[in-house]
Amino acid sequence: MTALPVGEQDPRRRIPRTDDLLADPRFATALDRAGRAAVVHVLQQVQARARAGEISPEAVAAEALEAMPAGGTSLRRVLNATGVVLHTNLGRAPLSTAAVEAVALAAGCVDVEFDLESGGRARRGRGTLAALSRAVPDAPDVHVVNNGAAALLLATTALAAGREVVVSRGELVEIGDGFRLPDLIESAGARLREVGTTNRTHLADYEAVVGPDTGCVLKVHPSNFRVEGFTSEVDVRALAGLGAPVVVDIGSGLLAPDPLLPDEPDARAALQAGAAVVTASGDKLLGGPQAGLLLGRADVVEVLRRHPMARALRVDKLTLAALEATLNGPATPTWAALQADPDRLRARCEALVEALPELEVEVVPSAGAVGGGGAPGQALPGWALSLPPQLAGPLRRGRPSVVGRVEHARCLLDLRAVPEPDDALVLEAVRAATREPA
């Protein structure tokens, strides 16, 4: 280390002490929102930069204030301008206002498993289960676990552990992050019995193998892809006639038929066709929190509910509250985005273009998507704001972050899944992005 001239003080001695910074009133808000440990961590990082000579000691406080977390979580708010309504990497369905309020209520002490009248124990989540039963009257009984894969795992474990699960080869899907259906079933202690071929499976293929060792017949909606051309599959009604319980994984959580998604399987149709149990996700087309829905015959659902694994997969009070509010409440942000009027989307984009006369920006057609494994291949016609591609990075780094998609050397901001009141935030984010180096 180079020696300092005589009489010159080491500048590192001027770096503010942690205790002094914590006593600075400017850090009071950060301490209240993020907590002492998180604030101290940031202070120490900035002090280290000053010791390394990256910033001056006098800049420590200002740099630390800039780097302070906005709250107690590292998660950041994102405006989903990708055009994908249910974007898995962005948390899938945003909760409705009713669901958010329900979560805030449930954050305190609530009667989740307590009878206020008698003072004794009550059925856990009874209000949520009642709401789910009302939403799917064709299901004699219902149960909820912590996600869609857990619902399928519980069903196959309770019905087929040590026995066979019969499934078409064309339905042996892989879901996100490399998780594969065969691995899930085998982890339940069941034996996989594949029938048919990738593109064609017939009733005779099932009839040839279903017997005393069959725990259940599994039918899976092939989310995220479609097989077209020379294909055939067996419907639920025909499978139900084989005698073994039929488990139908519809995946995306459509509870009843909807003309917007004519090819998407729904719980009502599967139950009416004879499914013993239907499994689905709560954070996809239903528009609620992450949850696994189990809908079916009372005797089968009771077996699932009483299985030891059910306790390990149960949902917490926050999820129960959000799910009940979603089922009982108004239309969700998911359905608002799915049903967005293309003409209104275009008008919103044009308004942003008029507010950004200094930029190279235009309105272009945009094909949105359902996402989350729902309605694979179905385009949602709309419009997007087309910006220079170098703005994509600064937009993602902003607060709030705006995530679009880069396509044909342009950054596209599709407003389908952006609530209209947030258009002003998008406008400010674009302006801020132009001031930041790409």
TILUMTOR-160373 format. One line per field, with one value per residue (C-alpha): residue number from 1; x, y, z. Coordinates in nm, 2 decimals, decimal comma. Example, Ala and Ser with C-alpha at 12.3 -4.5 7.8 and 13.67 -1.06 7.14 Angstrom:
! residues 2
resi 1 | 2
xx 1,23 | 1,37
yy -0,45 | -0,11
zz 0,78 | 0,71
! end
This chain:
! residues 438
resi 1 | 2 | 3 | 4 | 5 | 6 | 7 | 8 | 9 | 10 | 11 | 12 | 13 | 14 | 15 | 16 | 17 | 18 | 19 | 20 | 21 | 22 | 23 | 24 | 25 | 26 | 27 | 28 | 29 | 30 | 31 | 32 | 33 | 34 | 35 | 36 | 37 | 38 | 39 | 40 | 41 | 42 | 43 | 44 | 45 | 46 | 47 | 48 | 49 | 50 | 51 | 52 | 53 | 54 | 55 | 56 | 57 | 58 | 59 | 60 | 61 | 62 | 63 | 64 | 65 | 66 | 67 | 68 | 69 | 70 | 71 | 72 | 73 | 74 | 75 | 76 | 77 | 78 | 79 | 80 | 81 | 82 | 83 | 84 | 85 | 86 | 87 | 88 | 89 | 90 | 91 | 92 | 93 | 94 | 95 | 96 | 97 | 98 | 99 | 100 | 101 | 102 | 103 | 104 | 105 | 106 | 107 | 108 | 109 | 110 | 111 | 112 | 113 | 114 | 115 | 116 | 117 | 118 | 119 | 120 | 121 | 122 | 123 | 124 | 125 | 126 | 127 | 128 | 129 | 130 | 131 | 132 | 133 | 134 | 135 | 136 | 137 | 138 | 139 | 140 | 141 | 142 | 143 | 144 | 145 | 146 | 147 | 148 | 149 | 150 | 151 | 152 | 153 | 154 | 155 | 156 | 157 | 158 | 159 | 160 | 161 | 162 | 163 | 164 | 165 | 166 | 167 | 168 | 169 | 170 | 171 | 172 | 173 | 174 | 175 | 176 | 177 | 178 | 179 | 180 | 181 | 182 | 183 | 184 | 185 | 186 | 187 | 188 | 189 | 190 | 191 | 192 | 193 | 194 | 195 | 196 | 197 | 198 | 199 | 200 | 201 | 202 | 203 | 204 | 205 | 206 | 207 | 208 | 209 | 210 | 211 | 212 | 213 | 214 | 215 | 216 | 217 | 218 | 219 | 220 | 221 | 222 | 223 | 224 | 225 | 226 | 227 | 228 | 229 | 230 | 231 | 232 | 233 | 234 | 235 | 236 | 237 | 238 | 239 | 240 | 241 | 242 | 243 | 244 | 245 | 246 | 247 | 248 | 249 | 250 | 251 | 252 | 253 | 254 | 255 | 256 | 257 | 258 | 259 | 260 | 261 | 262 | 263 | 264 | 265 | 266 | 267 | 268 | 269 | 270 | 271 | 272 | 273 | 274 | 275 | 276 | 277 | 278 | 279 | 280 | 281 | 282 | 283 | 284 | 285 | 286 | 287 | 288 | 289 | 290 | 291 | 292 | 293 | 294 | 295 | 296 | 297 | 298 | 299 | 300 | 301 | 302 | 303 | 304 | 305 | 306 | 307 | 308 | 309 | 310 | 311 | 312 | 313 | 314 | 315 | 316 | 317 | 318 | 319 | 320 | 321 | 322 | 323 | 324 | 325 | 326 | 327 | 328 | 329 | 330 | 331 | 332 | 333 | 334 | 335 | 336 | 337 | 338 | 339 | 340 | 341 | 342 | 343 | 344 | 345 | 346 | 347 | 348 | 349 | 350 | 351 | 352 | 353 | 354 | 355 | 356 | 357 | 358 | 359 | 360 | 361 | 362 | 363 | 364 | 365 | 366 | 367 | 368 | 369 | 370 | 371 | 372 | 373 | 374 | 375 | 376 | 377 | 378 | 379 | 380 | 381 | 382 | 383 | 384 | 385 | 386 | 387 | 388 | 389 | 390 | 391 | 392 | 393 | 394 | 395 | 396 | 397 | 398 | 399 | 400 | 401 | 402 | 403 | 404 | 405 | 406 | 407 | 408 | 409 | 410 | 411 | 412 | 413 | 414 | 415 | 416 | 417 | 418 | 419 | 420 | 421 | 422 | 423 | 424 | 425 | 426 | 427 | 428 | 429 | 430 | 431 | 432 | 433 | 434 | 435 | 436 | 437 | 438
xx 0,00 | 0,14 | 0,23 | 0,04 | 0,23 | 0,31 | 0,01 | -0,24 | -0,51 | -0,62 | -0,95 | -1,09 | -1,11 | -1,38 | -1,61 | -1,92 | -1,96 | -2,25 | -2,40 | -2,39 | -2,56 | -2,83 | -2,90 | -2,94 | -3,31 | -3,30 | -3,27 | -3,57 | -3,82 | -3,59 | -3,55 | -3,93 | -4,00 | -3,70 | -3,57 | -3,23 | -3,06 | -3,14 | -3,04 | -2,71 | -2,63 | -2,67 | -2,46 | -2,18 | -2,18 | -2,16 | -1,89 | -1,69 | -1,71 | -1,58 | -1,29 | -1,20 | -1,19 | -1,50 | -1,68 | -1,58 | -1,65 | -1,88 | -2,10 | -2,16 | -2,49 | -2,64 | -2,53 | -2,68 | -3,01 | -3,03 | -2,96 | -3,20 | -3,47 | -3,82 | -3,95 | -3,89 | -3,88 | -3,63 | -3,93 | -3,99 | -4,31 | -4,33 | -4,56 | -4,62 | -4,61 | -4,51 | -4,85 | -4,85 | -5,14 | -5,03 | -4,65 | -4,50 | -4,18 | -4,37 | -4,59 | -4,88 | -5,21 | -5,21 | -5,46 | -5,78 | -5,83 | -6,07 | -5,81 | -5,54 | -5,76 | -5,84 | -5,47 | -5,41 | -5,69 | -5,55 | -5,20 | -5,32 | -5,50 | -5,81 | -6,06 | -5,90 | -5,94 | -6,15 | -6,52 | -6,59 | -6,94 | -6,84 | -6,48 | -6,37 | -6,18 | -6,34 | -6,28 | -5,98 | -6,07 | -6,44 | -6,54 | -6,30 | -6,41 | -6,78 | -6,70 | -6,52 | -6,82 | -7,05 | -6,83 | -6,83 | -7,17 | -7,10 | -6,83 | -6,99 | -6,68 | -6,36 | -6,02 | -5,73 | -5,35 | -5,06 | -5,02 | -5,14 | -4,86 | -4,93 | -5,30 | -5,20 | -4,94 | -5,19 | -5,45 | -5,21 | -5,05 | -5,38 | -5,54 | -5,25 | -4,95 | -4,81 | -5,04 | -5,05 | -5,14 | -5,25 | -5,18 | -5,15 | -4,79 | -4,91 | -4,99 | -4,66 | -4,58 | -4,29 | -4,39 | -4,18 | -3,82 | -3,77 | -4,03 | -4,18 | -4,51 | -4,35 | -4,11 | -4,40 | -4,61 | -4,32 | -4,23 | -4,58 | -4,49 | -4,71 | -4,61 | -4,66 | -4,84 | -4,81 | -5,06 | -5,09 | -4,84 | -4,73 | -5,00 | -5,27 | -5,43 | -5,75 | -5,99 | -5,87 | -5,53 | -5,67 | -5,90 | -5,60 | -5,43 | -5,69 | -5,75 | -5,73 | -5,39 | -5,50 | -5,51 | -5,64 | -5,66 | -5,49 | -5,59 | -5,36 | -5,42 | -5,10 | -5,03 | -4,79 | -4,82 | -5,06 | -5,03 | -5,20 | -5,25 | -5,29 | -5,40 | -5,66 | -5,73 | -6,00 | -6,24 | -6,32 | -6,67 | -6,52 | -6,24 | -6,49 | -6,66 | -6,35 | -6,43 | -6,12 | -6,12 | -6,04 | -5,82 | -5,83 | -5,56 | -5,70 | -5,41 | -5,50 | -5,80 | -6,10 | -6,39 | -6,66 | -6,68 | -6,61 | -6,65 | -6,33 | -6,13 | -6,34 | -6,07 | -5,96 | -6,08 | -6,29 | -6,37 | -6,75 | -6,73 | -6,48 | -6,70 | -7,02 | -6,83 | -6,76 | -6,42 | -6,36 | -6,15 | -6,03 | -5,71 | -5,63 | -5,43 | -5,56 | -5,32 | -5,39 | -5,73 | -5,91 | -5,70 | -5,63 | -5,33 | -5,11 | -5,31 | -5,40 | -5,78 | -5,92 | -6,28 | -6,47 | -6,67 | -6,72 | -6,58 | -6,27 | -6,20 | -6,24 | -5,97 | -5,75 | -5,83 | -5,75 | -5,42 | -5,12 | -4,96 | -5,25 | -5,12 | -4,78 | -4,95 | -5,20 | -5,23 | -5,18 | -5,43 | -5,32 | -5,39 | -5,72 | -5,82 | -5,71 | -5,87 | -6,21 | -6,21 | -6,12 | -6,41 | -6,66 | -6,54 | -6,57 | -6,39 | -6,02 | -5,73 | -5,66 | -6,01 | -5,99 | -5,67 | -5,80 | -6,11 | -5,94 | -6,08 | -5,83 | -5,95 | -5,91 | -5,56 | -5,47 | -5,61 | -5,40 | -5,09 | -5,16 | -5,20 | -4,85 | -4,71 | -4,86 | -4,70 | -4,35 | -4,30 | -3,92 | -3,88 | -3,88 | -4,20 | -4,50 | -4,81 | -4,79 | -5,01 | -4,93 | -5,04 | -5,08 | -5,10 | -5,29 | -4,97 | -4,95 | -5,02 | -5,36 | -5,50 | -5,16 | -5,14 | -5,44 | -5,34 | -5,50 | -5,51 | -5,40 | -5,15 | -4,82 | -4,59 | -4,28 | -3,96 | -3,59 | -3,45 | -3,19 | -3,46 | -3,56 | -3,28 | -3,34 | -3,71 | -3,66 | -3,43 | -3,67 | -3,90 | -4,15 | -3,99 | -4,16 | -4,10 | -4,18 | -4,05 | -3,78 | -3,90 | -3,77 | -3,51 | -3,78 | -3,88 | -4,26 | -4,47 | -4,81 | -5,05 | -5,30 | -5,19 | -5,11 | -5,41 | -5,51 | -5,45 | -5,08 | -5,04 | -4,90 | -4,63 | -4,54 | -4,50 | -4,27 | -4,08 | -4,01 | -3,90 | -3,67 | -3,53 | -3,42 | -3,21 | -3,03 | -2,74 | -2,86
yy 0,00 | 0,34 | 0,55 | 0,87 | 1,21 | 1,33 | 1,50 | 1,36 | 1,14 | 0,81 | 0,89 | 0,56 | 0,71 | 0,94 | 0,66 | 0,69 | 0,43 | 0,19 | 0,31 | 0,67 | 0,59 | 0,39 | 0,70 | 0,92 | 1,00 | 0,95 | 0,57 | 0,56 | 0,46 | 0,18 | 0,05 | 0,04 | -0,13 | -0,37 | -0,42 | -0,36 | -0,66 | -0,57 | -0,21 | -0,30 | -0,54 | -0,26 | -0,02 | -0,26 | -0,32 | 0,05 | 0,10 | -0,17 | 0,02 | 0,33 | 0,13 | 0,00 | 0,35 | 0,31 | 0,60 | 0,88 | 0,85 | 1,15 | 0,97 | 0,66 | 0,79 | 0,89 | 0,57 | 0,37 | 0,55 | 0,48 | 0,11 | 0,06 | -0,22 | -0,09 | -0,34 | -0,66 | -0,87 | -0,88 | -0,93 | -0,63 | -0,51 | -0,59 | -0,46 | -0,76 | -0,61 | -0,94 | -1,01 | -1,35 | -1,32 | -1,60 | -1,57 | -1,84 | -1,65 | -1,34 | -1,54 | -1,63 | -1,48 | -1,14 | -1,14 | -0,94 | -0,65 | -0,87 | -1,14 | -0,89 | -0,76 | -1,11 | -1,19 | -0,88 | -0,98 | -1,34 | -1,21 | -1,17 | -1,41 | -1,56 | -1,84 | -2,07 | -2,38 | -2,25 | -2,22 | -1,89 | -2,00 | -2,31 | -2,22 | -2,56 | -2,68 | -2,64 | -2,78 | -2,60 | -2,36 | -2,45 | -2,12 | -2,17 | -2,53 | -2,41 | -2,15 | -2,40 | -2,64 | -2,36 | -2,28 | -2,65 | -2,79 | -3,10 | -3,20 | -3,38 | -3,30 | -3,08 | -3,05 | -2,80 | -2,85 | -2,63 | -2,66 | -2,84 | -3,09 | -3,17 | -3,23 | -3,49 | -3,64 | -3,68 | -3,84 | -4,10 | -4,18 | -4,23 | -4,43 | -4,62 | -4,65 | -5,00 | -5,05 | -4,93 | -4,59 | -4,64 | -4,34 | -4,27 | -4,22 | -3,90 | -3,75 | -3,82 | -3,45 | -3,25 | -2,94 | -2,64 | -2,66 | -3,02 | -3,20 | -3,49 | -3,67 | -4,02 | -3,91 | -3,76 | -4,08 | -4,31 | -4,09 | -4,17 | -4,54 | -4,63 | -4,82 | -4,65 | -4,85 | -4,67 | -4,74 | -4,63 | -4,43 | -4,06 | -3,95 | -4,22 | -4,40 | -4,61 | -4,75 | -5,10 | -5,00 | -4,92 | -5,23 | -5,45 | -5,35 | -5,23 | -5,49 | -5,58 | -5,42 | -5,09 | -4,81 | -4,55 | -4,44 | -4,10 | -3,85 | -3,54 | -3,23 | -3,17 | -2,82 | -2,60 | -2,79 | -2,94 | -3,26 | -3,21 | -3,42 | -3,80 | -3,82 | -3,98 | -4,00 | -4,15 | -3,93 | -3,93 | -4,09 | -4,39 | -4,43 | -4,41 | -4,72 | -4,93 | -4,97 | -4,81 | -4,46 | -4,20 | -3,90 | -3,61 | -3,34 | -3,04 | -2,83 | -2,47 | -2,45 | -2,37 | -2,47 | -2,45 | -2,42 | -2,07 | -1,96 | -1,76 | -2,09 | -2,35 | -2,61 | -2,59 | -2,88 | -2,78 | -2,94 | -2,94 | -3,14 | -3,39 | -3,46 | -3,49 | -3,74 | -3,96 | -3,86 | -3,98 | -3,68 | -3,37 | -3,19 | -2,83 | -2,52 | -2,22 | -1,96 | -2,01 | -1,95 | -1,93 | -1,62 | -1,70 | -1,79 | -2,09 | -2,39 | -2,74 | -2,81 | -3,16 | -3,20 | -3,53 | -3,81 | -3,78 | -4,12 | -4,06 | -3,71 | -3,84 | -4,10 | -3,82 | -3,59 | -3,86 | -3,97 | -3,89 | -3,70 | -3,45 | -3,29 | -3,23 | -3,07 | -2,85 | -2,48 | -2,20 | -1,94 | -1,68 | -1,91 | -2,01 | -1,65 | -1,55 | -1,85 | -1,79 | -1,42 | -1,52 | -1,76 | -1,53 | -1,20 | -1,01 | -1,09 | -1,14 | -0,94 | -1,26 | -1,26 | -0,89 | -0,94 | -1,24 | -1,04 | -0,71 | -0,53 | -0,51 | -0,16 | -0,04 | -0,18 | 0,00 | 0,33 | 0,29 | 0,23 | 0,53 | 0,75 | 0,65 | 0,72 | 1,07 | 1,13 | 1,02 | 1,24 | 1,25 | 0,87 | 0,63 | 0,45 | 0,31 | 0,09 | -0,26 | -0,57 | -0,81 | -1,17 | -1,23 | -1,57 | -1,73 | -1,88 | -2,11 | -2,41 | -2,28 | -2,29 | -2,37 | -2,22 | -1,99 | -1,63 | -1,33 | -1,05 | -0,71 | -0,43 | -0,33 | -0,03 | -0,08 | 0,07 | 0,05 | -0,28 | -0,12 | 0,00 | -0,35 | -0,37 | -0,03 | -0,10 | -0,42 | -0,25 | 0,03 | 0,07 | -0,06 | -0,30 | -0,31 | -0,65 | -0,66 | -0,89 | -0,84 | -0,95 | -0,87 | -0,63 | -0,43 | -0,40 | -0,47 | -0,35 | -0,53 | -0,37 | -0,66 | -0,77 | -0,42 | -0,26 | 0,06 | 0,28 | 0,17 | 0,32 | 0,63 | 0,42 | 0,26 | 0,61 | 0,72 | 0,40 | 0,45 | 0,81 | 0,69 | 0,41 | 0,66 | 0,84 | 0,53 | 0,37 | 0,05
zz 0,00 | -0,10 | 0,21 | 0,25 | 0,26 | 0,61 | 0,77 | 0,52 | 0,67 | 0,53 | 0,35 | 0,48 | 0,82 | 0,70 | 0,61 | 0,83 | 1,10 | 1,08 | 1,41 | 1,29 | 0,97 | 1,15 | 1,37 | 1,06 | 1,03 | 0,66 | 0,72 | 0,95 | 0,67 | 0,55 | 0,90 | 0,95 | 0,61 | 0,56 | 0,91 | 1,08 | 0,93 | 0,57 | 0,62 | 0,79 | 0,50 | 0,25 | 0,46 | 0,49 | 0,11 | 0,04 | 0,31 | 0,14 | -0,19 | -0,02 | 0,13 | -0,21 | -0,35 | -0,58 | -0,41 | -0,18 | 0,20 | 0,17 | -0,09 | 0,14 | 0,29 | -0,04 | -0,21 | 0,07 | 0,06 | -0,31 | -0,26 | 0,03 | -0,03 | -0,07 | 0,18 | 0,36 | 0,04 | -0,25 | -0,49 | -0,72 | -0,88 | -1,25 | -1,51 | -1,74 | -2,10 | -2,26 | -2,40 | -2,21 | -1,96 | -1,73 | -1,74 | -1,51 | -1,45 | -1,34 | -1,09 | -1,32 | -1,22 | -1,04 | -0,76 | -0,77 | -0,53 | -0,33 | -0,30 | -0,19 | 0,08 | 0,19 | 0,22 | 0,43 | 0,66 | 0,69 | 0,77 | 1,13 | 1,36 | 1,19 | 1,25 | 0,98 | 1,20 | 1,49 | 1,56 | 1,72 | 1,83 | 2,02 | 2,10 | 1,96 | 1,65 | 1,31 | 0,96 | 0,81 | 0,53 | 0,54 | 0,38 | 0,09 | 0,03 | 0,03 | -0,23 | -0,45 | -0,42 | -0,53 | -0,82 | -0,94 | -0,84 | -1,04 | -0,79 | -0,49 | -0,28 | -0,31 | -0,15 | -0,19 | -0,17 | -0,24 | -0,62 | -0,93 | -0,93 | -0,56 | -0,65 | -0,91 | -0,68 | -0,40 | -0,63 | -0,78 | -0,44 | -0,26 | -0,54 | -0,70 | -0,46 | -0,52 | -0,82 | -1,18 | -1,33 | -1,69 | -1,92 | -2,29 | -2,42 | -2,59 | -2,24 | -2,07 | -2,05 | -1,91 | -1,71 | -1,62 | -1,50 | -1,63 | -1,41 | -1,59 | -1,54 | -1,53 | -1,25 | -1,05 | -1,07 | -0,99 | -0,69 | -0,56 | -0,54 | -0,84 | -1,15 | -1,48 | -1,75 | -2,09 | -2,37 | -2,73 | -2,92 | -2,92 | -3,17 | -3,15 | -2,86 | -2,88 | -2,63 | -2,70 | -2,58 | -2,24 | -2,23 | -2,29 | -1,97 | -1,72 | -1,46 | -1,09 | -1,05 | -1,20 | -0,93 | -1,17 | -1,53 | -1,58 | -1,85 | -1,88 | -2,08 | -2,28 | -2,16 | -2,36 | -2,68 | -2,94 | -3,14 | -3,48 | -3,79 | -3,77 | -3,41 | -3,18 | -2,81 | -2,59 | -2,41 | -2,04 | -2,08 | -2,26 | -2,00 | -1,72 | -1,86 | -1,79 | -1,42 | -1,27 | -1,12 | -1,38 | -1,28 | -1,52 | -1,49 | -1,68 | -1,57 | -1,64 | -1,40 | -1,63 | -1,41 | -1,67 | -2,05 | -2,19 | -2,56 | -2,54 | -2,50 | -2,70 | -2,70 | -2,34 | -2,11 | -1,81 | -1,48 | -1,53 | -1,85 | -1,71 | -1,40 | -1,61 | -1,83 | -1,53 | -1,39 | -1,04 | -0,96 | -1,15 | -1,07 | -1,16 | -1,07 | -0,89 | -1,03 | -1,40 | -1,57 | -1,23 | -1,16 | -0,80 | -0,58 | -0,64 | -0,53 | -0,64 | -0,68 | -0,63 | -0,75 | -0,76 | -0,61 | -0,23 | -0,16 | -0,36 | -0,23 | 0,13 | 0,06 | -0,06 | 0,23 | 0,49 | 0,32 | 0,54 | 0,24 | 0,25 | 0,56 | 0,40 | 0,10 | 0,28 | 0,20 | 0,44 | 0,56 | 0,31 | 0,02 | 0,16 | 0,20 | -0,15 | -0,32 | -0,14 | -0,24 | -0,60 | -0,62 | -0,46 | -0,60 | -0,92 | -1,25 | -1,20 | -1,36 | -1,56 | -1,73 | -1,78 | -1,97 | -2,17 | -2,27 | -2,34 | -2,64 | -2,93 | -3,03 | -2,67 | -2,66 | -2,98 | -2,84 | -2,52 | -2,73 | -2,95 | -2,65 | -2,53 | -2,88 | -2,87 | -2,53 | -2,66 | -2,97 | -2,91 | -2,95 | -3,24 | -3,14 | -3,32 | -3,27 | -3,42 | -3,42 | -3,14 | -3,09 | -2,72 | -2,55 | -2,26 | -2,10 | -1,80 | -2,02 | -2,11 | -2,47 | -2,63 | -2,98 | -2,94 | -3,03 | -2,86 | -3,12 | -2,99 | -3,03 | -2,88 | -2,85 | -3,06 | -2,92 | -3,00 | -2,87 | -2,65 | -2,42 | -2,31 | -2,05 | -1,88 | -1,88 | -1,69 | -1,44 | -1,36 | -1,06 | -1,13 | -1,38 | -1,72 | -1,89 | -2,26 | -2,53 | -2,80 | -3,14 | -3,49 | -3,34 | -3,16 | -2,80 | -2,79 | -2,49 | -2,51 | -2,27 | -2,25 | -1,91 | -1,78 | -1,59 | -1,78 | -1,47 | -1,49 | -1,84 | -1,68 | -1,51 | -1,84 | -1,99 | -1,71 | -1,73 | -2,10 | -2,04 | -1,76 | -1,98 | -2,25 | -1,99 | -1,87 | -2,07 | -2,23
! end
